[in-house]
Amino acid sequence: MKQIFLYTSLAAMALAVTTTGAAPERCDGTVQLTGQSNFQMRQAGTQTFVEFDFTGLHDICLADHSVVNGIVEGHLVQRISANGDFSLTFDEVLSYNGGTLGYRGEGSLTGANWQSNVMTVGLGTGPLAGIHGQGTFVFTGPASLTDVIYYVYTP
C-alpha cells in the first residue's frame, strides 16, 4: 500500500513536470510543533503505540521563491519497539494566507538507519493551489524537524 501511494505521488509530480516543463525546486524548511492534544498510548506485546493531534509552524516555498511560515494542524501515529526501532506516520494541513495544502509523511528508524518521506496531498487552495512536492525530513529535537522538499508549481 505504501509503495502504491509513493508511486502515485511520483506519477503526479512527473505529470506536473511534463505539463508545465518546470523542474522541481528545492526548498529547505523547518517545522516546529507548538502544541499537542488527544494524546493516547497503548501497549501491544513489546510494541508501544503513541498517537496525538498536533499544531505547529511549517516553512513552505512559494512559486515566487519566497519562503513563508504556515500554520499546521495534524495527527501523528508512532510505533516504538522494545529495541528502540520505531516508525511514524502523519497527516497535516498547512494553512497560509487563506489557502491550505495537505501533507502526508512517514519515517522509520531501524538500528541507525533513518528513512523518511513527505509529500503534498491534494491540489491545495488559495495561494497554495497548484503546489506539489515530495522530500524528506529529519528530527532536530523532540518537537522540531528540518525538511527538504522539492516543489513543482502548476498554474
CYANA upper distance limits for C-alpha pairs under 8 A (distance plus 0.5 A):
  1 MET  CA      5 PHE  CA      6.82
  2 LYS  CA      6 LEU  CA      6.65
  3 GLN  CA      7 TYR  CA      6.52
  4 ILE  CA      8 THR  CA      6.55
  5 PHE  CA      9 SER  CA      6.68
  6 LEU  CA     10 LEU  CA      6.68
  7 TYR  CA     11 ALA  CA      6.54
  8 THR  CA     12 ALA  CA      6.70
  9 SER  CA     13 MET  CA      6.80
  9 SER  CA    119 MET  CA      7.91
  9 SER  CA    134 GLN  CA      8.43
 10 LEU  CA     14 ALA  CA      6.58
 11 ALA  CA     15 LEU  CA      6.56
 12 ALA  CA     16 ALA  CA      6.66
 13 MET  CA     17 VAL  CA      6.68
 13 MET  CA    132 HIS  CA      7.10
 13 MET  CA    133 GLY  CA      7.73
 13 MET  CA    152 VAL  CA      7.66
 14 ALA  CA     18 THR  CA      6.52
 15 LEU  CA     19 THR  CA      6.52
 16 ALA  CA     20 THR  CA      6.57
 16 ALA  CA     21 GLY  CA      8.41
 16 ALA  CA     22 ALA  CA      8.42
 16 ALA  CA    132 HIS  CA      8.33
 16 ALA  CA    152 VAL  CA      7.30
 16 ALA  CA    153 TYR  CA      8.27
 16 ALA  CA    154 THR  CA      7.11
 17 VAL  CA     21 GLY  CA      5.66
 17 VAL  CA     22 ALA  CA      5.76
 17 VAL  CA     23 ALA  CA      6.58
 17 VAL  CA     24 PRO  CA      7.94
 17 VAL  CA    152 VAL  CA      7.36
 18 THR  CA     22 ALA  CA      8.14
 20 THR  CA    154 THR  CA      6.93
 22 ALA  CA    152 VAL  CA      7.24
 22 ALA  CA    153 TYR  CA      8.09
 23 ALA  CA    152 VAL  CA      7.19
 24 PRO  CA    133 GLY  CA      8.47
 24 PRO  CA    150 TYR  CA      5.80
 24 PRO  CA    151 TYR  CA      5.55
 24 PRO  CA    152 VAL  CA      5.28
 25 GLU  CA    150 TYR  CA      5.59
 25 GLU  CA    151 TYR  CA      5.62
 25 GLU  CA    152 VAL  CA      6.92
 26 ARG  CA    148 VAL  CA      7.28
 26 ARG  CA    149 ILE  CA      6.43
 26 ARG  CA    150 TYR  CA      4.93
 26 ARG  CA    151 TYR  CA      6.98
 27 CYS  CA     60 ILE  CA      7.77
 27 CYS  CA     61 CYS  CA      6.46
 27 CYS  CA    148 VAL  CA      6.12
 27 CYS  CA    149 ILE  CA      5.76
 27 CYS  CA    150 TYR  CA      6.48
 27 CYS  CA    151 TYR  CA      7.67
 28 ASP  CA    146 THR  CA      7.86
 28 ASP  CA    147 ASP  CA      6.36
 28 ASP  CA    148 VAL  CA      5.11
 28 ASP  CA    149 ILE  CA      7.12
 29 GLY  CA     58 HIS  CA      7.76
 29 GLY  CA     59 ASP  CA      5.58
 29 GLY  CA     60 ILE  CA      7.18
 29 GLY  CA    146 THR  CA      6.17
 29 GLY  CA    147 ASP  CA      5.73
 29 GLY  CA    148 VAL  CA      6.84
 29 GLY  CA    149 ILE  CA      8.39
 30 THR  CA     58 HIS  CA      6.41
 30 THR  CA     59 ASP  CA      6.15
 30 THR  CA    144 SER  CA      7.84
 30 THR  CA    145 LEU  CA      6.19
 30 THR  CA    146 THR  CA      4.84
 30 THR  CA    147 ASP  CA      6.53
 31 VAL  CA     56 GLY  CA      7.59
 31 VAL  CA     57 LEU  CA      6.12
 31 VAL  CA     58 HIS  CA      4.93
 31 VAL  CA     59 ASP  CA      7.12
 31 VAL  CA    144 SER  CA      6.08
 31 VAL  CA    145 LEU  CA      5.56
 31 VAL  CA    146 THR  CA      6.64
 31 VAL  CA    147 ASP  CA      8.17
 32 GLN  CA     56 GLY  CA      5.95
 32 GLN  CA     57 LEU  CA      5.73
 32 GLN  CA     58 HIS  CA      7.11
 32 GLN  CA    143 ALA  CA      6.49
 32 GLN  CA    144 SER  CA      5.07
 32 GLN  CA    145 LEU  CA      7.13
 33 LEU  CA     54 PHE  CA      7.33
 33 LEU  CA     55 THR  CA      6.36
 33 LEU  CA     56 GLY  CA      4.61
 33 LEU  CA     57 LEU  CA      6.98
 33 LEU  CA    143 ALA  CA      5.60
 33 LEU  CA    144 SER  CA      6.66
 34 THR  CA     54 PHE  CA      8.04
 34 THR  CA     55 THR  CA      6.20
 34 THR  CA     56 GLY  CA      5.13
 34 THR  CA     57 LEU  CA      7.86
 34 THR  CA    143 ALA  CA      8.08
 35 GLY  CA     54 PHE  CA      6.04
 35 GLY  CA     55 THR  CA      5.61
 35 GLY  CA     56 GLY  CA      7.09
 36 GLN  CA     52 PHE  CA      6.96
 36 GLN  CA     53 ASP  CA      5.99
 36 GLN  CA     54 PHE  CA      4.78
 36 GLN  CA     55 THR  CA      6.86
 37 SER  CA     52 PHE  CA      6.42
 37 SER  CA     53 ASP  CA      5.73
 37 SER  CA     54 PHE  CA      6.90
 38 ASN  CA     51 GLU  CA      8.41
 38 ASN  CA     52 PHE  CA      5.78
 38 ASN  CA     53 ASP  CA      6.46
 39 PHE  CA     50 VAL  CA      7.89
 39 PHE  CA     51 GLU  CA      6.42
 39 PHE  CA     52 PHE  CA      4.94
 39 PHE  CA     53 ASP  CA      7.64
 40 GLN  CA     50 VAL  CA      6.23
 40 GLN  CA     51 GLU  CA      5.87
 40 GLN  CA     52 PHE  CA      6.82
 41 MET  CA     48 THR  CA      7.52
 41 MET  CA     49 PHE  CA      6.04
 41 MET  CA     50 VAL  CA      4.99
 41 MET  CA     51 GLU  CA      7.09
 42 ARG  CA     48 THR  CA      6.33
 42 ARG  CA     49 PHE  CA      5.82
 42 ARG  CA     50 VAL  CA      7.26
 43 GLN  CA     47 GLN  CA      6.37
 43 GLN  CA     48 THR  CA      5.12
 43 GLN  CA     49 PHE  CA      6.80
 44 ALA  CA     48 THR  CA      6.81
 44 ALA  CA     49 PHE  CA      8.19
 46 THR  CA     81 SER  CA      6.68
 46 THR  CA     82 ALA  CA      6.04
 47 GLN  CA     79 ARG  CA      7.16
 47 GLN  CA     80 ILE  CA      6.12
 47 GLN  CA     81 SER  CA      5.18
 47 GLN  CA     82 ALA  CA      6.76
 48 THR  CA     79 ARG  CA      6.25
 48 THR  CA     80 ILE  CA      5.58
 48 THR  CA     81 SER  CA      7.00
 49 PHE  CA     77 VAL  CA      7.72
 49 PHE  CA     78 GLN  CA      6.19
 49 PHE  CA     79 ARG  CA      5.13
 49 PHE  CA     80 ILE  CA      6.87
 50 VAL  CA     77 VAL  CA      6.31
 50 VAL  CA     78 GLN  CA      5.62
 50 VAL  CA     79 ARG  CA      7.00
 51 GLU  CA     75 HIS  CA      7.81
 51 GLU  CA     76 LEU  CA      5.95
 51 GLU  CA     77 VAL  CA      4.78
 51 GLU  CA     78 GLN  CA      6.65
 52 PHE  CA     75 HIS  CA      6.27
 52 PHE  CA     76 LEU  CA      6.10
 52 PHE  CA     77 VAL  CA      7.36
 53 ASP  CA     73 GLU  CA      7.93
 53 ASP  CA     74 GLY  CA      6.10
 53 ASP  CA     75 HIS  CA      4.79
 53 ASP  CA     76 LEU  CA      6.87
 54 PHE  CA     72 VAL  CA      8.44
 54 PHE  CA     73 GLU  CA      6.18
 54 PHE  CA     74 GLY  CA      5.78
 54 PHE  CA     75 HIS  CA      6.49
 54 PHE  CA     76 LEU  CA      8.01
 55 THR  CA     71 ILE  CA      7.86
 55 THR  CA     72 VAL  CA      5.93
 55 THR  CA     73 GLU  CA      4.95
 55 THR  CA     74 GLY  CA      6.97
 56 GLY  CA     71 ILE  CA      6.33
 56 GLY  CA     72 VAL  CA      5.63
 56 GLY  CA     73 GLU  CA      7.17
 57 LEU  CA     69 ASN  CA      6.79
 57 LEU  CA     70 GLY  CA      6.15
 57 LEU  CA     71 ILE  CA      5.21
 57 LEU  CA     72 VAL  CA      6.24
 58 HIS  CA     69 ASN  CA      6.02
 58 HIS  CA     70 GLY  CA      5.74
 58 HIS  CA     71 ILE  CA      6.76
 58 HIS  CA     72 VAL  CA      7.01
 58 HIS  CA     94 LEU  CA      7.83
 59 ASP  CA     67 VAL  CA      6.99
 59 ASP  CA     68 VAL  CA      6.07
 59 ASP  CA     69 ASN  CA      4.92
 59 ASP  CA     70 GLY  CA      6.57
 60 ILE  CA     67 VAL  CA      6.12
 60 ILE  CA     68 VAL  CA      6.05
 60 ILE  CA     69 ASN  CA      6.85
 60 ILE  CA     70 GLY  CA      7.53
 61 CYS  CA     65 HIS  CA      6.56
 61 CYS  CA     66 SER  CA      6.19
 61 CYS  CA     67 VAL  CA      4.89
 61 CYS  CA     68 VAL  CA      6.88
 61 CYS  CA    151 TYR  CA      8.42
 62 LEU  CA     66 SER  CA      5.98
 62 LEU  CA     67 VAL  CA      6.81
 62 LEU  CA     68 VAL  CA      8.00
 62 LEU  CA    128 LEU  CA      8.14
 62 LEU  CA    131 ILE  CA      8.49
 63 ALA  CA    153 TYR  CA      6.52
 69 ASN  CA     96 TYR  CA      7.99
 70 GLY  CA     94 LEU  CA      6.33
 70 GLY  CA     95 SER  CA      5.92
 70 GLY  CA     96 TYR  CA      5.36
 71 ILE  CA     94 LEU  CA      6.01
 71 ILE  CA     95 SER  CA      5.71
 71 ILE  CA     96 TYR  CA      7.12
 72 VAL  CA     92 GLU  CA      6.75
 72 VAL  CA     93 VAL  CA      5.96
 72 VAL  CA     94 LEU  CA      4.87
 72 VAL  CA     95 SER  CA      6.75
 73 GLU  CA     92 GLU  CA      5.93
 73 GLU  CA     93 VAL  CA      6.05
 73 GLU  CA     94 LEU  CA      7.30
 74 GLY  CA     90 PHE  CA      7.49
 74 GLY  CA     91 ASP  CA      5.93
 74 GLY  CA     92 GLU  CA      4.37
 74 GLY  CA     93 VAL  CA      6.75
 75 HIS  CA     90 PHE  CA      6.06
 75 HIS  CA     91 ASP  CA      6.07
 75 HIS  CA     92 GLU  CA      6.98
 76 LEU  CA     88 LEU  CA      7.49
 76 LEU  CA     89 THR  CA      6.28
 76 LEU  CA     90 PHE  CA      4.79
 76 LEU  CA     91 ASP  CA      7.25
 77 VAL  CA     88 LEU  CA      6.02
 77 VAL  CA     89 THR  CA      5.95
 77 VAL  CA     90 PHE  CA      6.89
 78 GLN  CA     86 PHE  CA      7.50
 78 GLN  CA     87 SER  CA      6.16
 78 GLN  CA     88 LEU  CA      4.66
 78 GLN  CA     89 THR  CA      7.08
 79 ARG  CA     86 PHE  CA      5.85
 79 ARG  CA     87 SER  CA      5.79
 79 ARG  CA     88 LEU  CA      6.78
 80 ILE  CA     84 GLY  CA      6.90
 80 ILE  CA     85 ASP  CA      6.52
 80 ILE  CA     86 PHE  CA      4.85
 80 ILE  CA     87 SER  CA      7.27
 81 SER  CA     85 ASP  CA      5.80
 81 SER  CA     86 PHE  CA      6.47
 84 GLY  CA    111 GLY  CA      8.20
 85 ASP  CA    108 SER  CA      8.04
 85 ASP  CA    109 LEU  CA      5.81
 85 ASP  CA    110 THR  CA      5.44
 85 ASP  CA    111 GLY  CA      6.78
 86 PHE  CA    108 SER  CA      6.13
 86 PHE  CA    109 LEU  CA      5.82
 86 PHE  CA    110 THR  CA      7.40
 87 SER  CA    106 GLU  CA      7.87
 87 SER  CA    107 GLY  CA      6.11
 87 SER  CA    108 SER  CA      4.59
 87 SER  CA    109 LEU  CA      6.84
 88 LEU  CA    106 GLU  CA      5.98
 88 LEU  CA    107 GLY  CA      5.87
 88 LEU  CA    108 SER  CA      6.87
 89 THR  CA    104 ARG  CA      8.03
 89 THR  CA    105 GLY  CA      6.09
 89 THR  CA    106 GLU  CA      4.74
 89 THR  CA    107 GLY  CA      7.09
 90 PHE  CA    104 ARG  CA      6.25
 90 PHE  CA    105 GLY  CA      5.76
 90 PHE  CA    106 GLU  CA      6.90
 91 ASP  CA    102 GLY  CA      7.90
 91 ASP  CA    103 TYR  CA      6.28
 91 ASP  CA    104 ARG  CA      5.05
 91 ASP  CA    105 GLY  CA      7.03
 92 GLU  CA    102 GLY  CA      6.30
 92 GLU  CA    103 TYR  CA      5.77
 92 GLU  CA    104 ARG  CA      7.01
 93 VAL  CA    100 THR  CA      6.95
 93 VAL  CA    101 LEU  CA      6.12
 93 VAL  CA    102 GLY  CA      4.89
 93 VAL  CA    103 TYR  CA      6.69
 94 LEU  CA    100 THR  CA      5.95
 94 LEU  CA    101 LEU  CA      5.73
 94 LEU  CA    102 GLY  CA      6.70
 94 LEU  CA    103 TYR  CA      8.12
 95 SER  CA     99 GLY  CA      6.12
 95 SER  CA    100 THR  CA      4.96
 95 SER  CA    101 LEU  CA      7.19
 96 TYR  CA    100 THR  CA      6.89
 96 TYR  CA    127 PRO  CA      8.14
 96 TYR  CA    128 LEU  CA      8.11
 97 ASN  CA    126 GLY  CA      8.32
 97 ASN  CA    127 PRO  CA      7.58
 98 GLY  CA    126 GLY  CA      6.71
 98 GLY  CA    127 PRO  CA      7.97
 99 GLY  CA    124 GLY  CA      7.58
 99 GLY  CA    125 THR  CA      5.29
 99 GLY  CA    126 GLY  CA      4.66
 99 GLY  CA    127 PRO  CA      6.04
 99 GLY  CA    128 LEU  CA      6.09
 99 GLY  CA    129 ALA  CA      8.01
100 THR  CA    124 GLY  CA      5.98
100 THR  CA    125 THR  CA      5.75
100 THR  CA    126 GLY  CA      7.49
100 THR  CA    128 LEU  CA      6.60
100 THR  CA    129 ALA  CA      8.37
101 LEU  CA    120 THR  CA      7.53
101 LEU  CA    121 VAL  CA      7.64
101 LEU  CA    122 GLY  CA      7.61
101 LEU  CA    123 LEU  CA      7.69
101 LEU  CA    124 GLY  CA      4.86
101 LEU  CA    125 THR  CA      7.16
101 LEU  CA    128 LEU  CA      6.63
101 LEU  CA    129 ALA  CA      8.04
101 LEU  CA    131 ILE  CA      8.49
102 GLY  CA    120 THR  CA      6.06
102 GLY  CA    121 VAL  CA      5.35
102 GLY  CA    122 GLY  CA      6.83
102 GLY  CA    124 GLY  CA      7.47
103 TYR  CA    118 VAL  CA      7.34
103 TYR  CA    119 MET  CA      6.04
103 TYR  CA    120 THR  CA      4.79
103 TYR  CA    121 VAL  CA      5.74
104 ARG  CA    118 VAL  CA      6.17
104 ARG  CA    119 MET  CA      6.06
104 ARG  CA    120 THR  CA      6.86
104 ARG  CA    121 VAL  CA      7.08
105 GLY  CA    116 SER  CA      7.86
105 GLY  CA    117 ASN  CA      6.02
105 GLY  CA    118 VAL  CA      4.56
105 GLY  CA    119 MET  CA      6.90
106 GLU  CA    116 SER  CA      6.15
106 GLU  CA    117 ASN  CA      6.03
106 GLU  CA    118 VAL  CA      7.04
107 GLY  CA    114 TRP  CA      7.74
107 GLY  CA    115 GLN  CA      5.99
107 GLY  CA    116 SER  CA      4.52
107 GLY  CA    117 ASN  CA      6.88
108 SER  CA    113 ASN  CA      8.46
108 SER  CA    114 TRP  CA      6.26
108 SER  CA    115 GLN  CA      5.91
108 SER  CA    116 SER  CA      6.99
109 LEU  CA    113 ASN  CA      6.03
109 LEU  CA    114 TRP  CA      5.04
109 LEU  CA    115 GLN  CA      7.10
110 THR  CA    114 TRP  CA      7.21
116 SER  CA    136 THR  CA      5.80
116 SER  CA    137 PHE  CA      6.54
116 SER  CA    138 VAL  CA      8.01
117 ASN  CA    134 GLN  CA      7.77
117 ASN  CA    135 GLY  CA      6.22
117 ASN  CA    136 THR  CA      5.16
117 ASN  CA    137 PHE  CA      7.37
118 VAL  CA    134 GLN  CA      6.14
118 VAL  CA    135 GLY  CA      5.77
118 VAL  CA    136 THR  CA      6.06
118 VAL  CA    137 PHE  CA      7.61
118 VAL  CA    149 ILE  CA      8.18
119 MET  CA    132 HIS  CA      8.20
119 MET  CA    133 GLY  CA      5.93
119 MET  CA    134 GLN  CA      4.63
119 MET  CA    135 GLY  CA      6.83
119 MET  CA    149 ILE  CA      8.35
120 THR  CA    131 ILE  CA      8.34
120 THR  CA    132 HIS  CA      6.19
120 THR  CA    133 GLY  CA      5.79
120 THR  CA    134 GLN  CA      7.01
121 VAL  CA    132 HIS  CA      8.24
123 LEU  CA    129 ALA  CA      6.29
123 LEU  CA    130 GLY  CA      6.16
123 LEU  CA    131 ILE  CA      7.47
123 LEU  CA    132 HIS  CA      8.06
124 GLY  CA    128 LEU  CA      5.68
124 GLY  CA    129 ALA  CA      4.62
124 GLY  CA    130 GLY  CA      6.67
124 GLY  CA    131 ILE  CA      7.17
125 THR  CA    129 ALA  CA      4.81
125 THR  CA    130 GLY  CA      8.34
129 ALA  CA    155 PRO  CA      8.40
130 GLY  CA    153 TYR  CA      6.13
130 GLY  CA    154 THR  CA      5.20
130 GLY  CA    155 PRO  CA      6.37
131 ILE  CA    151 TYR  CA      7.12
131 ILE  CA    152 VAL  CA      6.52
131 ILE  CA    153 TYR  CA      5.32
131 ILE  CA    154 THR  CA      6.93
132 HIS  CA    151 TYR  CA      5.97
132 HIS  CA    152 VAL  CA      5.75
132 HIS  CA    153 TYR  CA      6.93
132 HIS  CA    154 THR  CA      8.45
133 GLY  CA    149 ILE  CA      6.54
133 GLY  CA    150 TYR  CA      5.81
133 GLY  CA    151 TYR  CA      4.66
133 GLY  CA    152 VAL  CA      6.70
134 GLN  CA    149 ILE  CA      5.79
134 GLN  CA    150 TYR  CA      6.02
134 GLN  CA    151 TYR  CA      7.29
135 GLY  CA    147 ASP  CA      7.67
135 GLY  CA    148 VAL  CA      5.98
135 GLY  CA    149 ILE  CA      4.55
135 GLY  CA    150 TYR  CA      6.42
136 THR  CA    147 ASP  CA      6.14
136 THR  CA    148 VAL  CA      6.06
136 THR  CA    149 ILE  CA      6.94
137 PHE  CA    145 LEU  CA      7.10
137 PHE  CA    146 THR  CA      6.13
137 PHE  CA    147 ASP  CA      4.59
137 PHE  CA    148 VAL  CA      6.91
138 VAL  CA    145 LEU  CA      6.01
138 VAL  CA    146 THR  CA      6.11
138 VAL  CA    147 ASP  CA      6.95
139 PHE  CA    143 ALA  CA      8.36
139 PHE  CA    144 SER  CA      6.48
139 PHE  CA    145 LEU  CA      4.75
139 PHE  CA    146 THR  CA      7.00
140 THR  CA    144 SER  CA      5.98
140 THR  CA    145 LEU  CA      5.53
140 THR  CA    146 THR  CA      7.20
141 GLY  CA    145 LEU  CA      7.34
